[in-house]
Amino acid sequence: MDGSREMMLIEQVMKTLEDNNKEEFEEIIFGYNKITPFDKLKSKLLVKIKEQLMKEAAGEIDPGLS
């Protein structure tokens, strides 16, 4: 599965989470979803990840505890 779109998506998302970069996260998800739409479960999970990322960016939680 190396080199697949899914693997690239996961690697890119992990990098944005490490960098705490909400804008890049949104761009990556939007670009992937244009070609391969996410199902409801994946969409729900990605929304939760984005909410967590926004909380960390706002300093509402300690990223080391999440």
N, CA, C and O of each residue as an XYZ file, in Angstrom:
264
protein
N       0.816     -1.185      0.000
C       0.000      0.000      0.000
C       0.869      1.262      0.000
O       0.338      2.371     -0.055
N       2.176      1.111      0.059
C       3.060      2.268     -0.007
C       2.858      3.012     -1.308
O       2.752      2.408     -2.376
N       2.806      4.336     -1.210
C       2.640      5.164     -2.392
C       1.197      5.352     -2.818
O       0.927      6.090     -3.766
N       0.266      4.701     -2.141
C      -1.140      4.850     -2.502
C      -1.635      6.223     -2.053
O      -1.026      6.862     -1.196
N      -2.740      6.665     -2.640
C      -3.329      7.954     -2.249
C      -3.688      7.951     -0.774
O      -3.511      8.955     -0.084
N      -4.192      6.824     -0.293
C      -4.598      6.741      1.108
C      -3.396      6.893      2.036
O      -3.465      7.585      3.052
N      -2.305      6.243      1.676
C      -1.100      6.320      2.498
C      -0.534      7.740      2.476
O      -0.092      8.253      3.504
N      -0.550      8.363      1.315
C      -0.078      9.739      1.204
C      -0.956     10.668      2.040
O      -0.451     11.584      2.689
N      -2.257     10.435      2.025
C      -3.184     11.237      2.825
C      -2.843     11.116      4.308
O      -2.755     12.123      5.011
N      -2.656      9.909      4.772
C      -2.342      9.684      6.182
C      -1.037     10.369      6.564
O      -0.954     11.011      7.611
N      -0.021     10.235      5.720
C       1.264     10.865      6.004
C       1.134     12.388      6.047
O       1.705     13.039      6.922
N       0.382     12.954      5.102
C       0.206     14.402      5.064
C      -0.588     14.893      6.276
O      -0.245     15.913      6.873
N      -1.639     14.173      6.634
C      -2.447     14.552      7.789
C      -1.608     14.475      9.068
O      -1.684     15.368      9.912
N      -0.823     13.434      9.211
C       0.031     13.303     10.392
C       1.003     14.479     10.486
O       1.245     14.999     11.575
N       1.555     14.894      9.360
C       2.485     16.035      9.363
C       1.775     17.312      9.799
O       2.317     18.088     10.586
N       0.558     17.531      9.286
C      -0.159     18.747      9.676
C      -0.500     18.731     11.165
O      -0.500     19.777     11.813
N      -0.786     17.560     11.702
C      -1.078     17.460     13.128
C       0.172     17.732     13.952
O       0.111     18.417     14.973
N       1.306     17.197     13.509
C       2.565     17.452     14.209
C       2.909     18.940     14.187
O       3.416     19.489     15.165
N       2.623     19.585     13.045
C       2.929     21.012     12.876
C       1.824     21.920     13.411
O       1.972     23.142     13.441
N       0.712     21.307     13.833
C      -0.446     22.058     14.332
C      -0.915     23.083     13.288
O      -1.163     24.246     13.607
N      -1.030     22.621     12.032
C      -1.343     23.497     10.900
C      -2.757     23.217     10.386
O      -2.961     22.341      9.546
N      -3.724     23.971     10.901
C      -5.130     23.767     10.546
C      -5.402     24.057      9.076
O      -6.161     23.329      8.436
N      -4.799     25.103      8.532
C      -5.053     25.485      7.147
C      -4.594     24.399      6.177
O      -5.313     24.044      5.243
N      -3.391     23.877      6.409
C      -2.880     22.820      5.535
C      -3.718     21.557      5.678
O      -3.970     20.865      4.691
N      -4.152     21.250      6.898
C      -5.021     20.098      7.139
C      -6.278     20.210      6.272
O      -6.665     19.261      5.589
N      -6.910     21.398      6.314
C      -8.132     21.608      5.539
C      -7.883     21.468      4.040
O      -8.701     20.883      3.331
N      -6.765     21.997      3.553
C      -6.437     21.907      2.127
C      -6.252     20.456      1.693
O      -6.744     20.047      0.641
N      -5.549     19.693      2.497
C      -5.290     18.283      2.169
C      -6.601     17.501      2.131
O      -6.842     16.731      1.201
N      -7.437     17.697      3.132
C      -8.712     16.984      3.204
C      -9.621     17.388      2.045
O     -10.242     16.531      1.417
N      -9.703     18.690      1.759
C     -10.540     19.183      0.669
C     -10.076     18.593     -0.669
O     -10.896     18.129     -1.461
N      -8.766     18.611     -0.917
C      -8.232     18.091     -2.174
C      -8.504     16.608     -2.348
O      -8.882     16.170     -3.435
N      -8.319     15.839     -1.303
C      -8.569     14.406     -1.369
C     -10.054     14.133     -1.591
O     -10.421     13.283     -2.401
N     -10.900     14.855     -0.870
C     -12.345     14.640     -0.931
C     -12.930     14.992     -2.302
O     -13.950     14.427     -2.699
N     -12.302     15.912     -3.021
C     -12.780     16.269     -4.360
C     -12.696     15.075     -5.301
O     -13.550     14.907     -6.171
N     -11.678     14.252     -5.133
C     -11.480     13.093     -6.019
C     -12.163     11.853     -5.463
O     -12.832     11.119     -6.191
N     -11.989     11.628     -4.177
C     -12.565     10.459     -3.512
C     -13.327     10.934     -2.283
O     -12.733     11.117     -1.220
N     -14.638     11.136     -2.416
C     -15.414     11.630     -1.270
C     -15.352     10.681     -0.072
O     -15.389      9.459     -0.214
N     -15.257     11.286      1.104
C     -15.240     10.506      2.335
C     -16.653     10.043      2.675
O     -17.629     10.745      2.414
N     -16.745      8.853      3.260
C     -18.047      8.401      3.738
C     -18.359      9.125      5.050
O     -17.527      9.872      5.566
N     -19.556      8.898      5.582
C     -20.004      9.628      6.776
C     -19.091      9.391      7.977
O     -18.784     10.329      8.713
N     -18.663      8.170      8.180
C     -17.815      7.849      9.325
C     -16.481      8.573      9.232
O     -16.032      9.168     10.212
N     -15.847      8.533      8.081
C     -14.558      9.212      7.906
C     -14.726     10.721      8.037
O     -13.875     11.393      8.619
N     -15.810     11.250      7.502
C     -16.062     12.689      7.617
C     -16.208     13.096      9.076
O     -15.666     14.116      9.502
N     -16.935     12.300      9.830
C     -17.156     12.581     11.251
C     -15.832     12.551     12.013
O     -15.578     13.411     12.856
N     -15.002     11.576     11.719
C     -13.702     11.453     12.361
C     -12.809     12.651     12.011
O     -12.134     13.198     12.884
N     -12.805     13.052     10.754
C     -11.986     14.182     10.340
C     -12.455     15.493     10.967
O     -11.637     16.362     11.270
N     -13.755     15.641     11.160
C     -14.274     16.833     11.840
C     -13.777     16.861     13.286
O     -13.397     17.918     13.789
N     -13.778     15.715     13.952
C     -13.286     15.646     15.333
C     -11.797     15.991     15.403
O     -11.355     16.687     16.317
N     -11.032     15.498     14.431
C      -9.600     15.812     14.381
C      -9.406     17.314     14.181
O      -8.569     17.927     14.844
N     -10.174     17.901     13.274
C     -10.071     19.339     13.025
C     -10.431     20.134     14.274
O      -9.751     21.107     14.598
N     -11.481     19.742     14.976
C     -11.881     20.430     16.210
C     -10.761     20.363     17.246
O     -10.474     21.348     17.926
N     -10.141     19.209     17.359
C      -9.030     19.037     18.298
C      -7.858     19.935     17.902
O      -7.233     20.565     18.755
N      -7.570     19.985     16.613
C      -6.491     20.823     16.106
C      -6.761     22.294     16.401
O      -5.848     23.037     16.763
N      -8.013     22.712     16.246
C      -8.377     24.101     16.519
C      -8.241     24.417     18.010
O      -7.806     25.509     18.372
N      -8.608     23.476     18.869
C      -8.470     23.682     20.313
C      -6.999     23.823     20.686
O      -6.637     24.685     21.487
N      -6.157     22.979     20.109
C      -4.728     23.053     20.393
C      -4.157     24.378     19.913
O      -3.349     24.993     20.607
N      -4.568     24.822     18.736
C      -4.078     26.084     18.188
C      -4.506     27.259     19.066
O      -3.775     28.242     19.186
N      -5.673     27.161     19.672
C      -6.179     28.224     20.538
C      -5.594     28.132     21.944
O      -5.834     29.003     22.780
N      -4.826     27.075     22.199
C      -4.214     26.913     23.510
C      -5.172     26.417     24.570
O      -4.906     26.553     25.765
N      -6.287     25.843     24.142
C      -7.291     25.375     25.111
C      -6.909     24.075     25.783
O      -7.383     23.779     26.880
N      -6.052     23.292     25.132
C      -5.621     22.034     25.741
C      -4.133     21.875     25.536
O      -3.542     22.501     24.657
N      -3.546     21.048     26.341
C      -2.125     20.743     26.219
C      -1.963     19.646     25.178
O      -2.464     18.541     25.386
N      -1.269     19.911     24.042
C      -1.136     18.903     22.993
C      -0.487     17.608     23.484
O      -0.711     16.548     22.900
N       0.299     17.681     24.529
C       0.941     16.480     25.060
C      -0.026     15.561     25.776
O       0.289     14.395     26.018
N      -1.197     16.068     26.119
C      -2.175     15.258     26.840
C      -3.227     14.648     25.939
O      -4.043     13.855     26.409
N      -3.237     14.990     24.655
C      -4.274     14.479     23.764
C      -3.866     13.171     23.129
O      -4.626     12.600     22.348
